[in-house]
Amino acid sequence: MTSKRCLARSISLFPLSVLAVLAGCGDGGVQEVKAWMDEARQQAPVSVQKISAPKTFAPFVYAAKDEVDPYSPVKLSAALAKLQVNTNSAIKPDLDRRKDPLESYPLDTITMVGTLQKPGLNYALLQVDKSVFQVKVGNYIGQNYGMITKIGETEVELKEIVRDAAGEWTERKAKLELQEDKK
């Protein structure tokens, strides 16, 4: 028990001994440092660079809000109509007719799955996704104004009207062949 008491007394005396040592230090060293700092301040030139004035913010005013949107369907159809007038080609798609349902699908997604024969007419059965459509000669399919010209037992022939590199309308032939089930 005495060793614990002795240890407790020495721990309580330690802060007092530190204070006594610090009190023994005089102000002489502090005064010297302060004098040196004052002398250094007087000898060192002060150079403060001026900060340039901030740039004034000029908000952008969009003045074309009342004009026609460049991506509006009206402007695009007007540009297409203007392009139609400027072409000298005799071949042009009929843009005023009502579109057939199969014209909204690319030709490579349409497959021929069969044919039907009725008195005087041949029909082709074309499949898109899981829907089957019945078409005849004169119907339009594909996204390039493709018109069916001939329906055979194993193929559907059509002519498409596309633009060439010069912007002129030209015809090209295409074909859909019967896709047989591979089981």
C-alpha positions as CSV (number, residue, x, y, z in Angstrom):
1,M,0.0,0.0,0.0
2,T,2.8,2.4,0.7
3,S,4.2,2.1,-2.8
4,K,0.8,3.0,-4.3
5,R,0.7,6.1,-2.0
6,C,4.2,7.1,-3.0
7,L,3.3,6.7,-6.7
8,A,0.1,8.7,-6.3
9,R,2.1,11.5,-4.5
10,S,4.8,11.6,-7.2
11,I,2.1,11.8,-10.0
12,S,0.4,14.7,-8.2
13,L,3.8,16.5,-7.7
14,F,4.8,16.2,-11.4
15,P,2.7,19.0,-12.7
16,L,3.9,21.2,-9.9
17,S,7.5,20.5,-10.7
18,V,6.9,21.4,-14.4
19,L,5.4,24.7,-13.4
20,A,8.3,25.5,-11.1
21,V,10.8,24.9,-13.9
22,L,8.8,27.1,-16.3
23,A,8.6,29.8,-13.7
24,G,12.4,29.8,-13.5
25,C,12.7,30.9,-17.2
26,G,12.9,34.6,-17.4
27,D,11.5,37.0,-19.9
28,G,15.0,37.9,-21.3
29,G,14.8,35.4,-24.2
30,V,11.3,36.5,-25.1
31,Q,12.4,40.1,-25.2
32,E,15.3,39.3,-27.5
33,V,13.0,37.4,-30.0
34,K,10.5,40.3,-30.0
35,A,13.3,42.8,-30.8
36,W,14.6,40.7,-33.6
37,M,11.1,40.3,-35.1
38,D,10.6,44.1,-35.1
39,E,13.9,44.7,-36.8
40,A,13.2,42.0,-39.5
41,R,9.8,43.7,-40.1
42,Q,11.4,47.1,-40.7
43,Q,14.0,45.7,-43.1
44,A,11.7,43.5,-45.2
45,P,10.0,45.4,-48.0
46,V,6.3,44.8,-48.2
47,S,5.1,44.1,-51.7
48,V,1.4,43.3,-52.2
49,Q,0.3,42.8,-55.8
50,K,-3.0,44.4,-56.7
51,I,-5.7,41.9,-57.6
52,S,-7.3,42.6,-60.9
53,A,-11.0,43.5,-61.0
54,P,-13.2,40.5,-61.6
55,K,-14.6,40.1,-65.1
56,T,-18.2,41.3,-65.4
57,F,-20.7,38.5,-66.1
58,A,-22.8,39.2,-69.2
59,P,-25.6,36.7,-69.4
60,F,-26.4,35.2,-72.8
61,V,-29.7,36.2,-74.2
62,Y,-31.2,33.6,-76.5
63,A,-32.9,35.8,-79.2
64,A,-34.1,33.0,-81.5
65,K,-36.8,31.6,-79.2
66,D,-39.6,33.0,-81.4
67,E,-38.1,31.5,-84.6
68,V,-38.8,28.1,-86.0
69,D,-37.0,25.2,-84.2
70,P,-34.4,23.8,-86.6
71,Y,-35.4,20.2,-85.6
72,S,-39.2,20.7,-86.0
73,P,-41.0,18.3,-88.3
74,V,-42.5,21.3,-90.2
75,K,-39.0,22.6,-91.1
76,L,-37.7,19.2,-92.0
77,S,-40.6,18.4,-94.3
78,A,-40.2,21.8,-95.9
79,A,-36.6,21.1,-96.5
80,L,-37.5,17.7,-98.0
81,A,-40.1,19.3,-100.2
82,K,-37.6,21.9,-101.4
83,L,-35.1,19.1,-102.2
84,Q,-37.9,17.3,-104.1
85,V,-38.5,20.3,-106.3
86,N,-34.8,20.7,-107.1
87,T,-34.2,17.2,-108.4
88,N,-34.4,16.7,-112.1
89,S,-34.9,12.9,-111.8
90,A,-38.1,11.4,-113.2
91,I,-38.0,8.8,-110.4
92,K,-39.5,10.1,-107.2
93,P,-41.4,8.4,-104.3
94,D,-45.0,9.3,-103.8
95,L,-44.8,11.2,-100.5
96,D,-48.4,12.2,-100.4
97,R,-49.8,8.6,-100.2
98,R,-50.8,6.9,-97.0
99,K,-48.0,4.6,-95.7
100,D,-48.6,0.8,-95.5
101,P,-47.9,-0.9,-92.1
102,L,-44.9,-2.7,-93.3
103,E,-43.1,0.5,-94.3
104,S,-42.2,1.2,-90.7
105,Y,-39.9,-1.8,-90.6
106,P,-36.5,-2.2,-92.2
107,L,-36.4,-4.7,-95.1
108,D,-33.9,-7.0,-93.3
109,T,-36.4,-7.6,-90.4
110,I,-39.1,-8.8,-92.8
111,T,-39.2,-12.5,-93.7
112,M,-41.3,-14.3,-96.2
113,V,-43.0,-17.3,-94.6
114,G,-45.4,-18.4,-97.3
115,T,-47.8,-17.7,-100.1
116,L,-51.6,-17.8,-100.7
117,Q,-53.4,-18.1,-104.0
118,K,-56.9,-16.8,-104.6
119,P,-58.6,-16.8,-107.9
120,G,-56.7,-14.2,-110.0
121,L,-54.4,-13.1,-107.1
122,N,-51.2,-14.3,-105.4
123,Y,-50.5,-13.1,-101.9
124,A,-47.3,-13.4,-99.9
125,L,-47.2,-14.0,-96.2
126,L,-44.6,-11.8,-94.6
127,Q,-43.6,-12.0,-90.9
128,V,-42.3,-9.1,-88.7
129,D,-41.5,-10.0,-85.1
130,K,-44.5,-12.3,-84.3
131,S,-47.0,-10.7,-86.7
132,V,-47.8,-12.1,-90.1
133,F,-49.0,-9.8,-92.9
134,Q,-50.7,-10.6,-96.2
135,V,-49.4,-8.5,-99.1
136,K,-50.0,-8.4,-102.9
137,V,-48.4,-6.8,-105.9
138,G,-48.5,-3.0,-105.5
139,N,-48.2,-3.0,-101.7
140,Y,-45.3,-1.1,-100.2
141,I,-42.8,-2.6,-97.7
142,G,-39.5,-1.5,-96.1
143,Q,-38.2,1.9,-95.2
144,N,-37.0,2.8,-98.7
145,Y,-40.3,3.1,-100.5
146,G,-40.1,-0.5,-101.6
147,M,-43.1,-1.6,-103.9
148,I,-43.8,-5.3,-104.5
149,T,-43.5,-6.0,-108.2
150,K,-43.8,-9.8,-108.3
151,I,-44.8,-12.6,-106.0
152,G,-43.5,-16.1,-106.8
153,E,-43.8,-19.3,-104.9
154,T,-40.5,-18.9,-103.2
155,E,-39.7,-15.2,-103.4
156,V,-41.1,-11.6,-103.4
157,E,-39.5,-9.1,-105.8
158,L,-39.7,-5.4,-105.1
159,K,-38.2,-2.2,-106.3
160,E,-37.0,0.4,-103.8
161,I,-36.5,4.1,-104.4
162,V,-33.4,5.4,-102.7
163,R,-31.2,8.5,-102.9
164,D,-27.7,8.1,-104.4
165,A,-24.6,10.0,-103.3
166,A,-25.6,13.0,-105.5
167,G,-29.0,13.3,-103.9
168,E,-30.9,12.0,-106.9
169,W,-33.6,9.4,-106.6
170,T,-32.7,6.0,-108.1
171,E,-34.4,2.6,-108.2
172,R,-32.8,-0.6,-107.0
173,K,-34.2,-4.1,-107.0
174,A,-34.5,-6.2,-103.8
175,K,-35.8,-9.7,-103.1
176,L,-37.3,-11.5,-100.1
177,E,-36.9,-15.3,-100.2
178,L,-39.0,-17.9,-98.5
179,Q,-37.6,-18.9,-95.2
180,E,-38.2,-22.5,-94.6
181,D,-38.5,-23.9,-91.1
182,K,-35.3,-25.8,-90.1
183,K,-36.4,-28.5,-87.7
